[in-house]
């Protein structure tokens, strides 16, 4: 039931990852065995109450580590200095891993801001998001609006997490948005 893991986030399709977040469910030395059976299941939640852990996430990597010494005493997974905490818990490395029943990832998907840049007789629309299935829409006025799907829909090019589409410039004003 003890667990130790790291989690890293990538926003470029797994090319690079953030510095790992290190999680150890209990302080080293905590005992849970047939004599000191306090816990049967432990839940850990990695969250940031002040905001997001990461944004524009395309990949998440978990590394699961051994967590105890097979006698029910939690330890960090390293002999000597733990490279994540910079501390030595004074125990030899853990050698037993817990059963992992479930890993749930909860997040909020949101579209990025749309930018437009003129290129000759076209406008290049671009936005950053990991979402797929975009539909480009346009309206001639923002008050009132009458959003209509572009027809035909321009091809969307995806480079990493940047999406772009080339739209011919028409007569009059056009305002664009992306709908998912």
FIKOLZA-1660 file (N, C-alpha, C; in steps of 0.1 Angstrom, whole numbers, plus 5000, padded with zeros to 4 digits):
% residues 180
   i   px   py   pz ch aa at
   1 5008 4988 5000  A  X  N
   1 5000 5000 5000  A  X CA
   1 5008 5013 5000  A  X  C
   2 5021 5012 5004  A  X  N
   2 5030 5024 5003  A  X CA
   2 5033 5025 4988  A  X  C
   3 5035 5038 4984  A  X  N
   3 5039 5040 4970  A  X CA
   3 5048 5051 4968  A  X  C
   4 5057 5050 4958  A  X  N
   4 5066 5061 4955  A  X CA
   4 5067 5061 4940  A  X  C
   5 5066 5073 4934  A  X  N
   5 5066 5075 4920  A  X CA
   5 5070 5089 4916  A  X  C
   6 5073 5090 4903  A  X  N
   6 5075 5104 4898  A  X CA
   6 5066 5105 4886  A  X  C
   7 5062 5117 4883  A  X  N
   7 5054 5120 4871  A  X CA
   7 5060 5132 4864  A  X  C
   8 5060 5131 4851  A  X  N
   8 5066 5142 4843  A  X CA
   8 5056 5145 4831  A  X  C
   9 5056 5157 4827  A  X  N
   9 5047 5162 4816  A  X CA
   9 5055 5167 4804  A  X  C
  10 5049 5164 4792  A  X  N
  10 5055 5169 4780  A  X CA
  10 5044 5177 4772  A  X  C
  11 5049 5188 4766  A  X  N
  11 5039 5195 4758  A  X CA
  11 5044 5195 4743  A  X  C
  12 5053 5187 4740  A  X  N
  12 5058 5186 4726  A  X CA
  12 5058 5172 4720  A  X  C
  13 5048 5164 4724  A  X  N
  13 5047 5151 4719  A  X CA
  13 5056 5141 4725  A  X  C
  14 5062 5143 4736  A  X  N
  14 5071 5134 4743  A  X CA
  14 5086 5137 4739  A  X  C
  15 5089 5148 4732  A  X  N
  15 5102 5151 4729  A  X CA
  15 5110 5155 4741  A  X  C
  16 5104 5163 4750  A  X  N
  16 5110 5167 4762  A  X CA
  16 5100 5167 4773  A  X  C
  17 5105 5165 4786  A  X  N
  17 5096 5164 4797  A  X CA
  17 5100 5174 4808  A  X  C
  18 5090 5178 4817  A  X  N
  18 5093 5186 4828  A  X CA
  18 5102 5179 4838  A  X  C
  19 5107 5187 4847  A  X  N
  19 5114 5181 4859  A  X CA
  19 5104 5172 4866  A  X  C
  20 5108 5160 4870  A  X  N
  20 5098 5151 4876  A  X CA
  20 5093 5156 4890  A  X  C
  21 5080 5154 4892  A  X  N
  21 5074 5156 4905  A  X CA
  21 5076 5142 4913  A  X  C
  22 5082 5143 4925  A  X  N
  22 5085 5131 4933  A  X CA
  22 5074 5129 4943  A  X  C
  23 5069 5118 4945  A  X  N
  23 5058 5115 4955  A  X CA
  23 5062 5102 4962  A  X  C
  24 5062 5103 4976  A  X  N
  24 5064 5092 4985  A  X CA
  24 5052 5092 4994  A  X  C
  25 5044 5082 4994  A  X  N
  25 5032 5082 5002  A  X CA
  25 5033 5084 5017  A  X  C
  26 5044 5079 5023  A  X  N
  26 5046 5080 5037  A  X CA
  26 5061 5083 5040  A  X  C
  27 5063 5089 5051  A  X  N
  27 5077 5091 5055  A  X CA
  27 5085 5078 5056  A  X  C
  28 5098 5078 5052  A  X  N
  28 5106 5066 5054  A  X CA
  28 5105 5061 5069  A  X  C
  29 5105 5048 5071  A  X  N
  29 5104 5043 5085  A  X CA
  29 5090 5039 5089  A  X  C
  30 5080 5045 5082  A  X  N
  30 5066 5041 5086  A  X CA
  30 5064 5026 5084  A  X  C
  31 5057 5020 5093  A  X  N
  31 5056 5005 5093  A  X CA
  31 5041 5002 5091  A  X  C
  32 5039 4992 5082  A  X  N
  32 5025 4987 5080  A  X CA
  32 5027 4972 5077  A  X  C
  33 5025 4963 5087  A  X  N
  33 5026 4949 5086  A  X CA
  33 5015 4942 5094  A  X  C
  34 5016 4929 5096  A  X  N
  34 5005 4922 5104  A  X CA
  34 5004 4927 5118  A  X  C
  35 5015 4932 5124  A  X  N
  35 5015 4937 5137  A  X CA
  35 5010 4952 5138  A  X  C
  36 5014 4960 5128  A  X  N
  36 5010 4974 5128  A  X CA
  36 5002 4976 5115  A  X  C
  37 4991 4970 5114  A  X  N
  37 4983 4970 5102  A  X CA
  37 4973 4982 5103  A  X  C
  38 4978 4994 5098  A  X  N
  38 4970 5006 5099  A  X CA
  38 4963 5009 5086  A  X  C
  39 4969 5006 5075  A  X  N
  39 4963 5009 5061  A  X CA
  39 4962 4997 5053  A  X  C
  40 4951 4997 5045  A  X  N
  40 4950 4986 5035  A  X CA
  40 4951 4992 5021  A  X  C
  41 4947 5004 5019  A  X  N
  41 4948 5011 5006  A  X CA
  41 4952 5025 5009  A  X  C
  42 4960 5031 5000  A  X  N
  42 4964 5045 5001  A  X CA
  42 4961 5052 4988  A  X  C
  43 4956 5063 4989  A  X  N
  43 4953 5071 4977  A  X CA
  43 4962 5083 4977  A  X  C
  44 4969 5086 4967  A  X  N
  44 4977 5099 4966  A  X CA
  44 4971 5107 4955  A  X  C
  45 4970 5120 4957  A  X  N
  45 4966 5129 4947  A  X CA
  45 4976 5140 4945  A  X  C
  46 4981 5141 4933  A  X  N
  46 4990 5151 4929  A  X CA
  46 4983 5162 4923  A  X  C
  47 4982 5174 4929  A  X  N
  47 4975 5185 4924  A  X CA
  47 4981 5198 4929  A  X  C
  48 4978 5209 4922  A  X  N
  48 4983 5222 4926  A  X CA
  48 4970 5231 4929  A  X  C
  49 4968 5234 4941  A  X  N
  49 4956 5242 4945  A  X CA
  49 4956 5256 4939  A  X  C
  50 4968 5261 4935  A  X  N
  50 4970 5274 4930  A  X CA
  50 4969 5275 4915  A  X  C
  51 4967 5264 4908  A  X  N
  51 4967 5264 4894  A  X CA
  51 4970 5250 4888  A  X  C
  52 4975 5250 4876  A  X  N
  52 4978 5238 4869  A  X CA
  52 4991 5232 4872  A  X  C
  53 4992 5219 4872  A  X  N
  53 5005 5212 4873  A  X CA
  53 5013 5214 4860  A  X  C
  54 5006 5214 4849  A  X  N
  54 5012 5216 4836  A  X CA
  54 5001 5221 4826  A  X  C
  55 5006 5227 4815  A  X  N
  55 4996 5232 4805  A  X CA
  55 5000 5227 4792  A  X  C
  56 4991 5225 4783  A  X  N
  56 4992 5220 4769  A  X CA
  56 5000 5207 4770  A  X  C
  57 4994 5198 4777  A  X  N
  57 5001 5185 4779  A  X CA
  57 4997 5175 4768  A  X  C
  58 5007 5169 4762  A  X  N
  58 5005 5159 4752  A  X CA
  58 5009 5145 4757  A  X  C
  59 5018 5144 4766  A  X  N
  59 5022 5131 4771  A  X CA
  59 5025 5132 4786  A  X  C
  60 5022 5122 4793  A  X  N
  60 5025 5121 4808  A  X CA
  60 5033 5108 4810  A  X  C
  61 5044 5109 4818  A  X  N
  61 5052 5097 4821  A  X CA
  61 5052 5095 4836  A  X  C
  62 5049 5082 4840  A  X  N
  62 5050 5078 4854  A  X CA
  62 5062 5069 4855  A  X  C
  63 5070 5070 4865  A  X  N
  63 5080 5060 4869  A  X CA
  63 5076 5055 4883  A  X  C
  64 5073 5043 4884  A  X  N
  64 5069 5037 4897  A  X CA
  64 5081 5030 4903  A  X  C
  65 5083 5032 4916  A  X  N
  65 5095 5027 4923  A  X CA
  65 5091 5017 4934  A  X  C
  66 5101 5009 4938  A  X  N
  66 5099 5001 4950  A  X CA
  66 5096 5010 4962  A  X  C
  67 5088 5005 4972  A  X  N
  67 5084 5014 4982  A  X CA
  67 5087 5009 4996  A  X  C
  68 5089 4996 4998  A  X  N
  68 5092 4991 5012  A  X CA
  68 5102 4980 5012  A  X  C
  69 5105 4974 5024  A  X  N
  69 5115 4964 5025  A  X CA
  69 5110 4950 5026  A  X  C
  70 5098 4948 5022  A  X  N
  70 5091 4935 5023  A  X CA
  70 5086 4931 5037  A  X  C
  71 5090 4939 5047  A  X  N
  71 5085 4936 5060  A  X CA
  71 5075 4947 5064  A  X  C
  72 5071 4956 5055  A  X  N
  72 5061 4966 5057  A  X CA
  72 5067 4979 5062  A  X  C
  73 5080 4982 5060  A  X  N
  73 5086 4994 5064  A  X CA
  73 5089 5003 5051  A  X  C
  74 5082 5014 5050  A  X  N
  74 5084 5022 5038  A  X CA
  74 5098 5029 5038  A  X  C
  75 5104 5029 5026  A  X  N
  75 5117 5035 5024  A  X CA
  75 5117 5042 5011  A  X  C
  76 5127 5051 5009  A  X  N
  76 5128 5057 4996  A  X CA
  76 5135 5046 4987  A  X  C
  77 5135 5048 4974  A  X  N
  77 5140 5037 4966  A  X CA
  77 5155 5038 4963  A  X  C
  78 5162 5046 4971  A  X  N
  78 5176 5048 4969  A  X CA
  78 5185 5045 4981  A  X  C
  79 5197 5039 4978  A  X  N
  79 5207 5038 4989  A  X CA
  79 5214 5052 4989  A  X  C
  80 5215 5057 5001  A  X  N
  80 5222 5070 5002  A  X CA
  80 5212 5082 4999  A  X  C
  81 5218 5092 4992  A  X  N
  81 5210 5104 4989  A  X CA
  81 5200 5102 4979  A  X  C
  82 5187 5106 4982  A  X  N
  82 5177 5105 4972  A  X CA
  82 5178 5117 4963  A  X  C
  83 5180 5115 4950  A  X  N
  83 5183 5126 4940  A  X CA
  83 5171 5136 4939  A  X  C
  84 5159 5131 4943  A  X  N
  84 5147 5140 4942  A  X CA
  84 5146 5149 4954  A  X  C
  85 5149 5144 4966  A  X  N
  85 5147 5152 4978  A  X CA
  85 5160 5157 4983  A  X  C
  86 5172 5152 4979  A  X  N
  86 5185 5156 4984  A  X CA
  86 5188 5151 4998  A  X  C
  87 5180 5142 5003  A  X  N
  87 5181 5136 5017  A  X CA
  87 5184 5121 5017  A  X  C
  88 5190 5117 5027  A  X  N
  88 5193 5102 5029  A  X CA
  88 5184 5098 5040  A  X  C
  89 5175 5089 5038  A  X  N
  89 5165 5084 5048  A  X CA
  89 5172 5075 5058  A  X  C
  90 5185 5071 5056  A  X  N
  90 5192 5063 5066  A  X CA
  90 5189 5048 5064  A  X  C
  91 5181 5044 5055  A  X  N
  91 5178 5030 5052  A  X CA
  91 5184 5026 5039  A  X  C
  92 5185 5013 5037  A  X  N
  92 5189 5008 5024  A  X CA
  92 5177 5009 5015  A  X  C
  93 5179 5008 5002  A  X  N
  93 5169 5010 4992  A  X CA
  93 5157 5001 4994  A  X  C
  94 5145 5006 4991  A  X  N
  94 5133 4997 4991  A  X CA
  94 5135 4986 4980  A  X  C
  95 5129 4975 4983  A  X  N
  95 5130 4964 4973  A  X CA
  95 5117 4957 4969  A  X  C
  96 5106 4962 4974  A  X  N
  96 5093 4956 4971  A  X CA
  96 5084 4967 4966  A  X  C
  97 5077 4964 4956  A  X  N
  97 5067 4974 4950  A  X CA
  97 5053 4970 4954  A  X  C
  98 5044 4980 4955  A  X  N
  98 5030 4977 4958  A  X CA
  98 5023 4974 4945  A  X  C
  99 5011 4968 4947  A  X  N
  99 5002 4966 4936  A  X CA
  99 4996 4980 4932  A  X  C
 100 4996 4983 4920  A  X  N
 100 4990 4996 4916  A  X CA
 100 4976 4992 4909  A  X  C
 101 4966 4996 4916  A  X  N
 101 4952 4992 4911  A  X CA
 101 4947 5001 4900  A  X  C
 102 4951 5014 4901  A  X  N
 102 4945 5023 4892  A  X CA
 102 4952 5036 4892  A  X  C
 103 4954 5042 4880  A  X  N
 103 4959 5056 4879  A  X CA
 103 4949 5063 4871  A  X  C
 104 4943 5074 4877  A  X  N
 104 4934 5082 4870  A  X CA
 104 4940 5096 4867  A  X  C
 105 4939 5101 4855  A  X  N
 105 4944 5114 4851  A  X CA
 105 4932 5123 4848  A  X  C
 106 4931 5133 4856  A  X  N
 106 4920 5143 4854  A  X CA
 106 4925 5156 4849  A  X  C
 107 4920 5161 4839  A  X  N
 107 4925 5174 4834  A  X CA
 107 4914 5182 4827  A  X  C
 108 4917 5194 4824  A  X  N
 108 4908 5202 4817  A  X CA
 108 4914 5205 4803  A  X  C
 109 4906 5202 4793  A  X  N
 109 4911 5205 4779  A  X CA
 109 4905 5218 4776  A  X  C
 110 4913 5227 4771  A  X  N
 110 4908 5240 4766  A  X CA
 110 4915 5244 4754  A  X  C
 111 4908 5250 4745  A  X  N
 111 4914 5255 4732  A  X CA
 111 4923 5267 4735  A  X  C
 112 4934 5268 4727  A  X  N
 112 4943 5280 4728  A  X CA
 112 4937 5292 4721  A  X  C
 113 4944 5303 4723  A  X  N
 113 4941 5315 4716  A  X CA
 113 4944 5314 4702  A  X  C
 114 4935 5320 4694  A  X  N
 114 4936 5320 4679  A  X CA
 114 4944 5332 4675  A  X  C
 115 4954 5331 4667  A  X  N
 115 4961 5342 4661  A  X CA
 115 4959 5342 4646  A  X  C
 116 4960 5354 4640  A  X  N
 116 4958 5355 4625  A  X CA
 116 4970 5363 4620  A  X  C
 117 4975 5359 4608  A  X  N
 117 4986 5367 4602  A  X CA
 117 4984 5366 4587  A  X  C
 118 4984 5378 4581  A  X  N
 118 4983 5379 4566  A  X CA
 118 4995 5373 4559  A  X  C
 119 4992 5366 4549  A  X  N
 119 5003 5360 4540  A  X CA
 119 4998 5361 4526  A  X  C
 120 5001 5372 4519  A  X  N
 120 4997 5374 4505  A  X CA
 120 4982 5376 4505  A  X  C
 121 4975 5368 4497  A  X  N
 121 4960 5368 4496  A  X CA
 121 4953 5359 4506  A  X  C
 122 4961 5354 4516  A  X  N
 122 4955 5345 4526  A  X CA
 122 4958 5350 4540  A  X  C
 123 4951 5344 4549  A  X  N
 123 4953 5346 4563  A  X CA
 123 4957 5333 4569  A  X  C
 124 4967 5333 4577  A  X  N
 124 4972 5320 4584  A  X CA
 124 4966 5321 4598  A  X  C
 125 4958 5312 4601  A  X  N
 125 4952 5311 4615  A  X CA
 125 4960 5300 4622  A  X  C
 126 4964 5303 4635  A  X  N
 126 4971 5293 4643  A  X CA
 126 4967 5294 4657  A  X  C
 127 4968 5283 4664  A  X  N
 127 4965 5281 4678  A  X CA
 127 4972 5269 4683  A  X  C
 128 4974 5270 4697  A  X  N
 128 4982 5259 4703  A  X CA
 128 4972 5252 4712  A  X  C
 129 4971 5239 4710  A  X  N
 129 4963 5230 4718  A  X CA
 129 4966 5215 4715  A  X  C
 130 4963 5207 4724  A  X  N
 130 4965 5192 4722  A  X CA
 130 4952 5186 4717  A  X  C
 131 4941 5194 4717  A  X  N
 131 4928 5189 4712  A  X CA
 131 4928 5186 4697  A  X  C
 132 4920 5177 4693  A  X  N
 132 4918 5174 4679  A  X CA
 132 4904 5175 4676  A  X  C
 133 4901 5176 4663  A  X  N
 133 4887 5177 4658  A  X CA
 133 4882 5191 4657  A  X  C
 134 4891 5200 4654  A  X  N
 134 4887 5214 4653  A  X CA
 134 4879 5217 4640  A  X  C
 135 4870 5226 4641  A  X  N
 135 4862 5232 4630  A  X CA
 135 4864 5247 4630  A  X  C
 136 4868 5252 4619  A  X  N
 136 4870 5267 4618  A  X CA
 136 4857 5273 4614  A  X  C
 137 4854 5284 4621  A  X  N
 137 4842 5292 4618  A  X CA
 137 4845 5306 4615  A  X  C
 138 4836 5313 4608  A  X  N
 138 4838 5327 4606  A  X CA
 138 4824 5335 4607  A  X  C
 139 4825 5348 4610  A  X  N
 139 4813 5356 4610  A  X CA
 139 4818 5370 4605  A  X  C
 140 4809 5377 4599  A  X  N
 140 4812 5390 4593  A  X CA
 140 4811 5401 4604  A  X  C
 141 4805 5398 4615  A  X  N
 141 4802 5408 4625  A  X CA
 141 4803 5402 4639  A  X  C
 142 4808 5410 4649  A  X  N
 142 4809 5404 4662  A  X CA
 142 4796 5409 4671  A  X  C
 143 4788 5418 4665  A  X  N
 143 4776 5422 4672  A  X CA
 143 4766 5426 4661  A  X  C
 144 4756 5417 4658  A  X  N
 144 4755 5403 4663  A  X CA
 144 4764 5394 4656  A  X  C
 145 4766 5382 4661  A  X  N
 145 4774 5372 4655  A  X CA
 145 4765 5362 4647  A  X  C
 146 4771 5356 4637  A  X  N
 146 4764 5346 4629  A  X CA
 146 4775 5336 4625  A  X  C
 147 4780 5329 4635  A  X  N
 147 4791 5319 4632  A  X CA
 147 4787 5308 4623  A  X  C
 148 4795 5306 4612  A  X  N
 148 4792 5296 4602  A  X CA
 148 4805 5288 4600  A  X  C
 149 4804 5275 4598  A  X  N
 149 4815 5267 4595  A  X CA
 149 4821 5271 4582  A  X  C
 150 4834 5272 4581  A  X  N
 150 4840 5275 4568  A  X CA
 150 4837 5264 4558  A  X  C
 151 4834 5267 4546  A  X  N
 151 4831 5256 4536  A  X CA
 151 4838 5260 4523  A  X  C
 152 4847 5252 4519  A  X  N
 152 4852 5240 4525  A  X CA
 152 4861 5243 4537  A  X  C
 153 4862 5233 4546  A  X  N
 153 4871 5235 4557  A  X CA
 153 4885 5234 4552  A  X  C
 154 4893 5243 4556  A  X  N
 154 4907 5242 4552  A  X CA
 154 4915 5231 4559  A  X  C
 155 4925 5225 4553  A  X  N
 155 4933 5215 4560  A  X CA
 155 4940 5221 4572  A  X  C
 156 4940 5214 4583  A  X  N
 156 4947 5219 4595  A  X CA
 156 4961 5211 4596  A  X  C
 157 4971 5219 4597  A  X  N
 157 4985 5213 4598  A  X CA
 157 4988 5214 4613  A  X  C
 158 4993 5202 4618  A  X  N
 158 4997 5202 4632  A  X CA
 158 5012 5200 4632  A  X  C
 159 5019 5209 4640  A  X  N
 159 5033 5208 4642  A  X CA
 159 5035 5208 4657  A  X  C
 160 5038 5197 4663  A  X  N
 160 5039 5196 4678  A  X CA
 160 5025 5199 4683  A  X  C
 161 5023 5210 4691  A  X  N
 161 5010 5213 4696  A  X CA
 161 5004 5226 4689  A  X  C
 162 5011 5230 4679  A  X  N
 162 5007 5242 4671  A  X CA
 162 4998 5237 4659  A  X  C
 163 4986 5242 4658  A  X  N
 163 4977 5239 4647  A  X CA
 163 4977 5252 4638  A  X  C
 164 4976 5250 4625  A  X  N
 164 4975 5261 4616  A  X CA
 164 4966 5258 4604  A  X  C
 165 4960 5268 4598  A  X  N
 165 4952 5266 4586  A  X CA
 165 4953 5279 4578  A  X  C
 166 4953 5277 4565  A  X  N
 166 4954 5288 4556  A  X CA
 166 4940 5291 4550  A  X  C
 167 4935 5303 4551  A  X  N
 167 4922 5307 4546  A  X CA
 167 4923 5318 4536  A  X  C
 168 4917 5317 4525  A  X  N
 168 4917 5328 4515  A  X CA
 168 4910 5341 4521  A  X  C
 169 4916 5352 4519  A  X  N
 169 4910 5365 4523  A  X CA
 169 4898 5368 4514  A  X  C
 170 4886 5370 4520  A  X  N
 170 4874 5373 4513  A  X CA
 170 4871 5388 4513  A  X  C
 171 4860 5391 4507  A  X  N
 171 4856 5406 4507  A  X CA
 171 4849 5409 4520  A  X  C
 172 4852 5421 4525  A  X  N
 172 4846 5425 4538  A  X CA
 172 4853 5419 4550  A  X  C
 173 4848 5423 4562  A  X  N
 173 4853 5418 4575  A  X CA
 173 4851 5403 4577  A  X  C
 174 4860 5396 4583  A  X  N
 174 4858 5383 4587  A  X CA
 174 4864 5381 4601  A  X  C
 175 4857 5375 4610  A  X  N
 175 4862 5372 4623  A  X CA
 175 4862 5357 4624  A  X  C
 176 4872 5351 4630  A  X  N
 176 4873 5336 4630  A  X CA
 176 4873 5331 4644  A  X  C
 177 4869 5318 4645  A  X  N
 177 4871 5311 4658  A  X CA
 177 4872 5296 4655  A  X  C
 178 4877 5289 4665  A  X  N
 178 4878 5275 4664  A  X CA
 178 4868 5268 4673  A  X  C
 179 4861 5258 4668  A  X  N
 179 4851 5251 4676  A  X CA
 179 4855 5237 4676  A  X  C
 180 4853 5231 4688  A  X  N
 180 4856 5216 4690  A  X CA
 180 4843 5209 4693  A  X  C
% end
